[in-house]
């Protein structure tokens, strides 16, 4: 590899508006022992980046850094101890930061092969969103056919995958979204509820008077109490974010800590219901090999569901990496369904 080769990366320099993102040209990284260098073909805008630019993501690195939660690309080179045959393979990786770049160095153990026939942009929409949805549905809530679930933000990145996986599992799905997305949700067999029109919890209770078997809540804030109260005996609340506090001031850890405290208190009560706070990175620090095996297995299941036609790739827009500012602005606008994909 020519050491003078360069690639583009997008830098988040601090708490800035999207237009404050910086484009930087850097040398293509070199794979170290146990690593690969991936030529990125698609990355994307997740809710995490929207929080990070506000300094609101609870464990983001110090500024400046390159954002980008996940990526799909082709292995360009391999380091010592890595099977050389991996070069040329299309892979996906969950990286938390660093994905908004032309080339990214990743531990070889963290890449998952992408099946032939799935395009890079399509696969990219299924990485963090697909893993999150699959693990919440099947590992946390353990939803089965005939159950009723509520998905808040049913048109969003995670929500759109979650409703499709839940329907494929045979569940009845009630999804909250703004009215403009209701027809698309009905086409998927989802019962839509407008989250902007009055008492959402009361309208969900009217649809499920006996309570629901699972609620998937990315909003947090005060509304998490309503989500808990919607549960039937034996039901599970899966909280996986605090979108309600995205623009709040003060500590970025406090909203998450409050959610964790609520979850602990609810689970301590003898009420035959269960709550959990889902973090896709849970377990990595203590059991890295188990974490990686589970991630690989679950993302493989998500790709298989896509190949069977059970889920679709919701691409809201494809934009060049150099237009990351416009992509972030579009993703934050709340006007799109699916994921905004960046193409280096």
N, C-alpha and C positions, 0 to 999 in steps of 0.2 A: 504494500500500500504506500502511496506517496504521502509522506508526512506533511507536505505543504497543501494538500487538499483541504478545502474548506467546506463548511456547511452552515446553514442558517439556523439560529435559535431565537426564540422570543423570550425576553427577560421581563419579569415583573419587578420593577425597581423599588417599589414601596406602595403605600396606600394611594393609588392613583385611579383616575377615571380610565376607561378602556383605552382612550387615546394616549395615555401615558405609557403604554407598553413599548418596549424598545426592541428593535431588530438588531441582532449582532451576528457577525460572521466569525466563526471559530474553526480551529482545525478539527478535522474528522477524528473522533476518539479512536484509541487503539485498545483492542481487547486484552485484558490481563488474564491471569490464571483463573480458570473457571468461568470466564465471561465470554459474551458474544457482542459484536457490534451489529445493530439492526439498522438497516436503511429504512427509515420510516416512510410508509406509504399513506398512512392515515392516522390522525389523532383527533381529539375532539374537545368540545367545551362541555364540562360537567358542572353541576352546581358547586362542586368543590372550588373550582377556579373563581366562580362568582364570589364566594366567601373569602377566598385567599386575597383577592385584590383589595378587599376591605379590611384585611387583617383579622378576619372573623373565623377562619378555619382553626379548630381547636388545637391541632398539633402541626401547623405549618412551619416550615423552616424560617429562619430570619431572612429578611430582605437583604440584597436582591437574590432572586432565584428564577429558574426556568420552570414554569408550571407545566401541566399536562399529566393527567391522571392515568391515562392508558394509551396504548398504541398498537398498531398493526404494521408489520413490514417484513422485509426479507433479510435473513441473516447474511451479512456481508462478509464477516470474518469471525474466526473462532480463536480463543486463547488456549494456553497450555491446559491440558487435561480435559478439553472439550472434544467430543466426537467431531472430527473434521467434516463428516458427511452432513452435519447440520447446516453448513453453508449452503445458501441457495434456497433454504426452506422458508416458506411464509409462516410467521409466528405472530402471536398476540402476547402482550405483557401488561400486567397491572403494575404501575410504578409510583403512583401517588404524585410525584413531581418529576419534571425532566422530559416529559413527552413531547413538548412543543419544540421539536428540533428536527433537522434533516437526518441526523444519525444519533443513535442513543446506545450507550454501553449498558448492558444488562447482565445480571448473573444468568448463566445458561439454565440453571435450575428453575428460573422464574418464567421461562418462555413456554408457551403452549402452542403446538402446531395448529394451523388453521386448515381445515379440509379443503381439498381442491374443489373449485366450483363456487366458493364463497369469496366475493370480491373484498378488497381491503376495506373500503368504506362501509360495506355492509357488516363485515366482521367487527369493525371498530365500534359500531353502535351497540354491539352485544357483549363487550368485554366487561367494563365495570357495571353497566346497567344489567347485563344478563346474569353475572355472578351474584350481584346484590339481590336481584329478584328471585333467582333460583334458590339461593341459600335461605332467604327469609321465608319463602313459601314452603320449601320441602325440609329444611333442616330446623327451622325455628317453629313455624306454625303447624307444620306437618298436615297441610290441607289435603283432604280427600274428596272424592266425588260425592256430590250431594250436599256439601257444606256451603254456607253463605259467607262471603268475605266482603269487606269494604276496603277499597283502594283509594286513598286520597291522592289527588293529582294524577288521575288515571290517564291523562294525555301526555304526561311528562316523560323524561328519559327512562327512569326506572319504572314508573307507573305503567307506561305503555307496554313494556315487556311483562310486567307482573300480571296485568289483566289477561294477557294472552296465555301465559303459562297456567294461570288459575283456571281459565276456561278449558284449556287442554287437559287439565287434571279433573275436569268434570264439576267444578265449583260454580255456584251462582255468584256473580260479581256485581256489586253496587259500586259505581265509580264516581267520585266527585271531580268536576271540571267545569270550566266556564261554558256557557250555553252554545258557543260556536263549535264546540267539539262533540256535542251530544249525538249528532247523526252518525258520526264515525264510530262512536262508542256503541251505539245501538246496532250498527252493522256487525260488530264483534260479539254481540250477545250480551253486552253490558247494560245494566240499568243505570242511566246517568242521573246525577243530582247536581244542580247548580250551586256551587259553594258561595256564590255571591248573592243569592236570593233568600234571605231570611235564615231561620233556624235550621241549619243543616242537620243537626243531630235529630231533631224532631221529625224531619222528613225521612231520614234513614230508619228511624224507629217505626214509622208508619209502613215502610216497606218490609220490615223484619220485626214484627211486634215481640217475638220471643227472644230477640237479641241475635247477634251474629257470631260466627265461629272464629273469625279473625279480623283484625283491623290493622292495616299497614299505614302508618302515619309518619310523614316526613316533615310535618309542619311544626310540631312541638308547641311551645308556648302554652297559653291557657287552654287551647283547644284539645290538648292531650287528655284532659279530664273527661271531656265529652266522648272521646274515642274509647276510653276505659269503660265508661258507663254503657256503651253500646253492646258490650260483650255478653253473650249468653253464658250460663254455667259451663265450665270446661273450655271457654274461649281464650284466645291469645291475642294480646296487643303487641305488635312489633313496631317500636319507635326507631326511626333510622335517620333522624335529622332534626334541625331546628330552624326551618326556613322562616318561621315567624320572626326570628330575631336577626335575620340577615343584615338589616340596616341599623340595628341597635348599637348604642355606644357602650363603652365599659368592657369588662372582662369577656373574652371570647370563650373561656372555659366555663363560666358560670351557667349559661343556658344548658350545657351538656351535663354539668354536675347536678343541676336541679332535676333534669330528666332522670338521671341515674338514681337520685334520692327517691323520687316518686316511684320508680320501678321497684326499688328495694322495699319501700313501705307497702306497696300494693301486694307484693309477693309474700310479705310477712303476715298479711291478714288471711284469716281462714274463709276465703270467699269463692273458692273453686274456680278462680280465673288466674291467668298468668300474664305477666308483662315482661318484655325484655327490650334492651337497647341494642340494636344491631350495629356492629362495626365490622366492615369487611376485613379489617386487618387483625381482628382479635385472634390471639393464639400464635401469631407469627414470632413474637419475641421469645416465647417459652418453648414452642415446639415447631420450629421452622419446617422440618421435613414433613410433619403431619399437615401443617398449613398448606404447603405447596402441593402435596398429594390431593388434598381436598379441593383446592382451587383448580388444579388440572382436571380432576374428575368432573367437577361441576361445570366448568366452561366447556368441556367436551360434550356434556349433556345439553348445554344450551345450543351449541353448534348443531348437534343432532336434531334438536327440536326445530331449528331453522330449516335444516335440510328436509325434514318431514312436512314442512309447511305449517307447523303449529304456531310459529311466531314469525313476524316479518321484521325487516330492518327499517326502522323509522328514521329516515334521513331528512332532517328539516332543511338543510342547505349544505352544499359543498363549497368551501372557500379556500383560497390559497393561504398557506401558513403566514405569509407576509401581511395578510389582512386579518390577523388575529384580533385586532381591536374591533373591527366591524363585526366579526364573528361573535365576540364576547358581548357586544352591544345587542346584537340580534338575539342571542340566547337569553339575555336578561330582560328582553322586552315582553316576554310572556305571550307573544303572538304566534309562536310556532309550535308545532307538534313534532316530537321526536328529537333527534340530536343534531346539532350543528357540527359538521365534520370539517377538519382542517387537513388540507393536502399539501405537504411540503413540496 
